[in-house]
Amino acid sequence: METVDFKTPSQSLVIMNELVLPNDTNYFGNLMGGRLMYWMDVASGIASGKHTNLPGMTVSVDNLSFKYPIKLGNNVHLEAKATRAFNTSLEIHIKVWGEDLLQQTKYLSNEAYFTFVALDEHRRPKKIPAIQPETDEEIEQYNGALRRRQLRLLQAGKLNIEDAKELLELFKTK
């Protein structure tokens, strides 16, 4: 079987929709954050699998922003795709919209970055294809992914500040 050196972000695109039912809501009739995070993990996990053709494990979630609540009866529209692949891990960006189908409105509710590690049949990390961004937005996300990765590694104590060169560039004064 021929190996693929790279894939495009669009090859990992996952679009998922869920209906907010009573069991998904809190006291205020809003979608519970934990339920949304579950759906986000599912969508981003599928995107990871589409890129790697391997099972993966969630390693981290960052920048999860709750902008607007999603109400009972609304549709939850999730879009996830890979932004950048590293040796055995990859970053997935996911956006979530709420849709009130009766009022015909759609609004950005949440977004986040999930990191997955691809695993072989022995559950060990395995090398994955690189990502070749195509659009301006994909290039911007690809470039930013290295800085986000360095920040995650710094926070986890797995990287020294002097080795976070791309991240440090943001703070240099001219």
Short mmCIF file of the C-alpha atoms (twelve columns), coordinates in Angstrom:
data_MODEL
# 
_entry.id   MODEL 
# 
loop_
_atom_site.group_PDB 
_atom_site.id 
_atom_site.type_symbol 
_atom_site.label_atom_id 
_atom_site.label_alt_id 
_atom_site.label_comp_id 
_atom_site.label_asym_id 
_atom_site.label_seq_id 
_atom_site.Cartn_x 
_atom_site.Cartn_y 
_atom_site.Cartn_z 
_atom_site.pdbx_PDB_model_num 
ATOM 1   C CA . MET A 1   0.000   0.000  0.000  1 
ATOM 2   C CA . GLU A 2   1.340   3.430  -0.970 1 
ATOM 3   C CA . THR A 3   1.877   5.941  1.843  1 
ATOM 4   C CA . VAL A 4   0.690   9.526  1.552  1 
ATOM 5   C CA . ASP A 5   3.198   12.262 2.427  1 
ATOM 6   C CA . PHE A 6   0.571   14.926 3.008  1 
ATOM 7   C CA . LYS A 7   -3.142  15.643 2.970  1 
ATOM 8   C CA . THR A 8   -5.130  18.852 2.774  1 
ATOM 9   C CA . PRO A 9   -7.290  20.160 5.628  1 
ATOM 10  C CA . SER A 10  -10.397 19.702 3.488  1 
ATOM 11  C CA . GLN A 11  -9.729  15.953 3.361  1 
ATOM 12  C CA . SER A 12  -10.339 15.795 7.120  1 
ATOM 13  C CA . LEU A 13  -13.465 17.982 7.150  1 
ATOM 14  C CA . VAL A 14  -16.287 16.668 9.318  1 
ATOM 15  C CA . ILE A 15  -19.738 18.266 9.458  1 
ATOM 16  C CA . MET A 16  -21.999 16.993 12.204 1 
ATOM 17  C CA . ASN A 17  -25.440 18.099 13.365 1 
ATOM 18  C CA . GLU A 18  -27.235 17.380 16.613 1 
ATOM 19  C CA . LEU A 19  -30.667 18.422 17.882 1 
ATOM 20  C CA . VAL A 20  -30.790 19.849 21.420 1 
ATOM 21  C CA . LEU A 21  -33.288 17.694 23.303 1 
ATOM 22  C CA . PRO A 22  -34.568 18.149 26.891 1 
ATOM 23  C CA . ASN A 23  -32.019 15.665 28.277 1 
ATOM 24  C CA . ASP A 24  -29.203 17.804 26.791 1 
ATOM 25  C CA . THR A 25  -30.144 20.979 28.648 1 
ATOM 26  C CA . ASN A 26  -29.538 22.638 32.002 1 
ATOM 27  C CA . TYR A 27  -32.041 24.447 34.275 1 
ATOM 28  C CA . PHE A 28  -32.135 27.424 31.922 1 
ATOM 29  C CA . GLY A 29  -33.048 25.467 28.793 1 
ATOM 30  C CA . ASN A 30  -29.523 25.841 27.370 1 
ATOM 31  C CA . LEU A 31  -27.364 23.076 25.962 1 
ATOM 32  C CA . MET A 32  -25.091 21.791 28.738 1 
ATOM 33  C CA . GLY A 33  -21.402 22.560 28.188 1 
ATOM 34  C CA . GLY A 34  -20.398 18.979 28.883 1 
ATOM 35  C CA . ARG A 35  -22.744 17.624 26.221 1 
ATOM 36  C CA . LEU A 36  -21.383 20.122 23.694 1 
ATOM 37  C CA . MET A 37  -17.809 19.196 24.589 1 
ATOM 38  C CA . TYR A 38  -18.689 15.534 24.038 1 
ATOM 39  C CA . TRP A 39  -20.054 16.276 20.557 1 
ATOM 40  C CA . MET A 40  -16.992 18.424 19.809 1 
ATOM 41  C CA . ASP A 41  -14.701 15.564 20.859 1 
ATOM 42  C CA . VAL A 42  -16.603 13.129 18.640 1 
ATOM 43  C CA . ALA A 43  -16.447 15.424 15.580 1 
ATOM 44  C CA . SER A 44  -12.777 16.274 16.077 1 
ATOM 45  C CA . GLY A 45  -11.942 12.604 16.675 1 
ATOM 46  C CA . ILE A 46  -13.532 11.687 13.349 1 
ATOM 47  C CA . ALA A 47  -11.562 14.489 11.638 1 
ATOM 48  C CA . SER A 48  -8.373  13.135 13.206 1 
ATOM 49  C CA . GLY A 49  -9.159  9.652  11.922 1 
ATOM 50  C CA . LYS A 50  -9.901  10.945 8.425  1 
ATOM 51  C CA . HIS A 51  -6.466  12.607 8.318  1 
ATOM 52  C CA . THR A 52  -4.431  9.781  9.858  1 
ATOM 53  C CA . ASN A 53  -6.429  6.675  8.882  1 
ATOM 54  C CA . LEU A 54  -5.629  5.560  12.418 1 
ATOM 55  C CA . PRO A 55  -7.407  5.564  15.753 1 
ATOM 56  C CA . GLY A 56  -6.479  8.533  17.876 1 
ATOM 57  C CA . MET A 57  -6.649  9.734  21.427 1 
ATOM 58  C CA . THR A 58  -7.528  13.221 22.644 1 
ATOM 59  C CA . VAL A 59  -4.434  14.770 24.217 1 
ATOM 60  C CA . SER A 60  -5.639  18.292 24.940 1 
ATOM 61  C CA . VAL A 61  -8.403  20.811 24.421 1 
ATOM 62  C CA . ASP A 62  -7.637  24.495 24.472 1 
ATOM 63  C CA . ASN A 63  -9.225  27.822 23.741 1 
ATOM 64  C CA . LEU A 64  -12.717 26.443 24.245 1 
ATOM 65  C CA . SER A 65  -14.821 29.579 24.124 1 
ATOM 66  C CA . PHE A 66  -18.509 29.729 25.016 1 
ATOM 67  C CA . LYS A 67  -19.833 32.785 23.168 1 
ATOM 68  C CA . TYR A 68  -23.594 32.213 23.010 1 
ATOM 69  C CA . PRO A 69  -25.827 29.525 24.513 1 
ATOM 70  C CA . ILE A 70  -27.662 27.079 22.291 1 
ATOM 71  C CA . LYS A 71  -31.296 26.626 23.295 1 
ATOM 72  C CA . LEU A 72  -33.566 23.610 23.606 1 
ATOM 73  C CA . GLY A 73  -34.934 22.666 20.185 1 
ATOM 74  C CA . ASN A 74  -32.098 24.317 18.281 1 
ATOM 75  C CA . ASN A 75  -29.751 22.518 15.913 1 
ATOM 76  C CA . VAL A 76  -26.059 22.277 16.784 1 
ATOM 77  C CA . HIS A 77  -23.901 22.471 13.664 1 
ATOM 78  C CA . LEU A 78  -20.260 21.393 14.153 1 
ATOM 79  C CA . GLU A 79  -17.417 21.670 11.637 1 
ATOM 80  C CA . ALA A 80  -14.020 20.162 12.405 1 
ATOM 81  C CA . LYS A 81  -10.858 19.845 10.338 1 
ATOM 82  C CA . ALA A 82  -7.148  19.350 10.821 1 
ATOM 83  C CA . THR A 83  -5.009  22.497 10.872 1 
ATOM 84  C CA . ARG A 84  -1.515  21.056 11.229 1 
ATOM 85  C CA . ALA A 85  0.147   17.689 11.754 1 
ATOM 86  C CA . PHE A 86  3.297   17.210 13.750 1 
ATOM 87  C CA . ASN A 87  5.207   13.934 14.018 1 
ATOM 88  C CA . THR A 88  2.499   11.771 15.620 1 
ATOM 89  C CA . SER A 89  -0.011  14.403 16.733 1 
ATOM 90  C CA . LEU A 90  -2.302  16.829 14.995 1 
ATOM 91  C CA . GLU A 91  -4.364  19.864 15.846 1 
ATOM 92  C CA . ILE A 92  -8.052  19.987 14.956 1 
ATOM 93  C CA . HIS A 93  -9.981  23.279 14.841 1 
ATOM 94  C CA . ILE A 94  -13.679 22.984 15.517 1 
ATOM 95  C CA . LYS A 95  -16.404 25.591 15.149 1 
ATOM 96  C CA . VAL A 96  -19.906 25.244 16.525 1 
ATOM 97  C CA . TRP A 97  -22.984 27.137 15.367 1 
ATOM 98  C CA . GLY A 98  -26.390 27.212 16.932 1 
ATOM 99  C CA . GLU A 99  -29.302 27.226 14.506 1 
ATOM 100 C CA . ASP A 100 -32.821 28.243 15.383 1 
ATOM 101 C CA . LEU A 101 -34.622 26.620 12.476 1 
ATOM 102 C CA . LEU A 102 -37.974 28.250 13.280 1 
ATOM 103 C CA . GLN A 103 -36.497 31.777 13.389 1 
ATOM 104 C CA . GLN A 104 -34.080 30.931 10.546 1 
ATOM 105 C CA . THR A 105 -31.042 32.251 12.421 1 
ATOM 106 C CA . LYS A 106 -27.546 30.795 12.689 1 
ATOM 107 C CA . TYR A 107 -24.861 32.100 15.067 1 
ATOM 108 C CA . LEU A 108 -21.327 31.117 16.022 1 
ATOM 109 C CA . SER A 109 -21.564 29.680 19.510 1 
ATOM 110 C CA . ASN A 110 -18.240 28.022 20.258 1 
ATOM 111 C CA . GLU A 111 -14.861 27.103 18.904 1 
ATOM 112 C CA . ALA A 112 -11.817 25.247 20.173 1 
ATOM 113 C CA . TYR A 113 -8.621  23.445 19.279 1 
ATOM 114 C CA . PHE A 114 -8.295  19.747 20.051 1 
ATOM 115 C CA . THR A 115 -5.010  17.844 19.862 1 
ATOM 116 C CA . PHE A 116 -4.958  14.149 19.024 1 
ATOM 117 C CA . VAL A 117 -2.181  11.601 18.888 1 
ATOM 118 C CA . ALA A 118 -2.431  8.819  16.291 1 
ATOM 119 C CA . LEU A 119 -1.934  5.299  17.606 1 
ATOM 120 C CA . ASP A 120 -0.809  2.091  15.896 1 
ATOM 121 C CA . GLU A 121 -2.215  -1.383 16.526 1 
ATOM 122 C CA . HIS A 122 -0.114  -1.603 19.731 1 
ATOM 123 C CA . ARG A 123 -1.476  1.745  20.979 1 
ATOM 124 C CA . ARG A 124 1.857   3.464  20.416 1 
ATOM 125 C CA . PRO A 125 2.145   6.857  18.695 1 
ATOM 126 C CA . LYS A 126 2.611   6.535  14.946 1 
ATOM 127 C CA . LYS A 127 3.952   8.975  12.348 1 
ATOM 128 C CA . ILE A 128 1.211   10.677 10.341 1 
ATOM 129 C CA . PRO A 129 0.991   12.574 7.033  1 
ATOM 130 C CA . ALA A 130 1.808   16.282 6.976  1 
ATOM 131 C CA . ILE A 131 -0.815  18.883 6.123  1 
ATOM 132 C CA . GLN A 132 -0.685  21.061 3.021  1 
ATOM 133 C CA . PRO A 133 -2.968  24.071 3.564  1 
ATOM 134 C CA . GLU A 134 -4.709  25.458 0.475  1 
ATOM 135 C CA . THR A 135 -6.734  28.546 1.416  1 
ATOM 136 C CA . ASP A 136 -5.627  31.764 3.133  1 
ATOM 137 C CA . GLU A 137 -7.573  30.776 6.261  1 
ATOM 138 C CA . GLU A 138 -5.960  27.315 6.284  1 
ATOM 139 C CA . ILE A 139 -2.484  28.852 5.895  1 
ATOM 140 C CA . GLU A 140 -3.169  31.231 8.803  1 
ATOM 141 C CA . GLN A 141 -4.369  28.363 11.015 1 
ATOM 142 C CA . TYR A 142 -1.415  26.199 9.942  1 
ATOM 143 C CA . ASN A 143 1.092   28.924 10.878 1 
ATOM 144 C CA . GLY A 144 -0.641  29.632 14.182 1 
ATOM 145 C CA . ALA A 145 -0.721  25.939 15.099 1 
ATOM 146 C CA . LEU A 146 3.000   25.869 15.856 1 
ATOM 147 C CA . ARG A 147 2.667   28.743 18.335 1 
ATOM 148 C CA . ARG A 148 -0.398  27.119 19.936 1 
ATOM 149 C CA . ARG A 149 1.532   23.834 20.218 1 
ATOM 150 C CA . GLN A 150 4.475   25.569 21.856 1 
ATOM 151 C CA . LEU A 151 2.117   27.224 24.346 1 
ATOM 152 C CA . ARG A 152 0.488   23.869 25.168 1 
ATOM 153 C CA . LEU A 153 3.904   22.258 25.677 1 
ATOM 154 C CA . LEU A 154 5.062   25.147 27.874 1 
ATOM 155 C CA . GLN A 155 1.936   24.862 30.024 1 
ATOM 156 C CA . ALA A 156 2.481   21.107 30.370 1 
ATOM 157 C CA . GLY A 157 6.124   21.603 31.383 1 
ATOM 158 C CA . LYS A 158 7.363   19.735 28.295 1 
ATOM 159 C CA . LEU A 159 9.143   22.679 26.635 1 
ATOM 160 C CA . ASN A 160 11.586  25.287 27.907 1 
ATOM 161 C CA . ILE A 161 10.684  28.908 27.178 1 
ATOM 162 C CA . GLU A 162 13.927  29.505 25.249 1 
ATOM 163 C CA . ASP A 163 12.960  26.679 22.862 1 
ATOM 164 C CA . ALA A 164 9.585   28.272 22.027 1 
ATOM 165 C CA . LYS A 165 11.134  30.438 19.286 1 
ATOM 166 C CA . GLU A 166 7.982   31.074 17.234 1 
ATOM 167 C CA . LEU A 167 5.981   31.922 20.328 1 
ATOM 168 C CA . LEU A 168 8.693   34.258 21.643 1 
ATOM 169 C CA . GLU A 169 8.692   36.135 18.313 1 
ATOM 170 C CA . LEU A 170 5.210   37.415 19.168 1 
ATOM 171 C CA . PHE A 171 6.571   39.237 22.202 1 
ATOM 172 C CA . LYS A 172 9.675   40.847 20.697 1 
ATOM 173 C CA . THR A 173 9.661   44.613 20.404 1 
ATOM 174 C CA . LYS A 174 11.329  46.249 17.426 1 
# 
